[in-house]
């Protein structure tokens, strides 16, 4: 490997942010991972442990319900959601990530899409009973982080739930260096709005937030 992917991510993210295209680095990094220049980024086959723990504690059951995974990457969280019975959409701004996810899961029930959280398809607004957001918002500087938060919020259907995970800042403000930019409690609570209310914003192990909201 030419260099480890997380080190390369720092370089590509800094370039993209300086160029005014703060989401462009995702596909650039996945493309380098796909071609073997660096290791494949965020390469996991199991769902987020924080997501799995919460789902099991809730006895989460998806039959007859729609779910969406924001910034789905290589698809581990999306496949988990589908296995729970959710009619699952999973999207990422990086076409390479979506292609690799589809290749890794032939015959998957997940509807993998290329889409931009900052410019979502109108038919997705308010359309999902469960929205999963793991580490995506914190990968963006602000701006456009606040717009990304509003985008996530907009996906939740009436009566639906948003589950979010992020690295934690214990100060009053988000971290100023990143990505990832560790998020403050206030930032996690900012998913509230437009009828979406916090059920919990909890500090969990490994310096993370686990947050649940319901509309």
Secondary structure by P-SEA (a helix, b strand, c coil): ccccaaaaaaaaaaaaaaacccaaaaaaaaaaaaacccccccccccccaaaaaaaaaaccccccbbbbbccccccaaaaaaaaaccbbbbbbccaaaaaaaaaacccccccccccccccccccccccccbbbbccccccccccaaaaaaaaaaaaccccbbbbbbbbbbcccccccccccccccccccccccccccccccccccccbbbbbbbcc
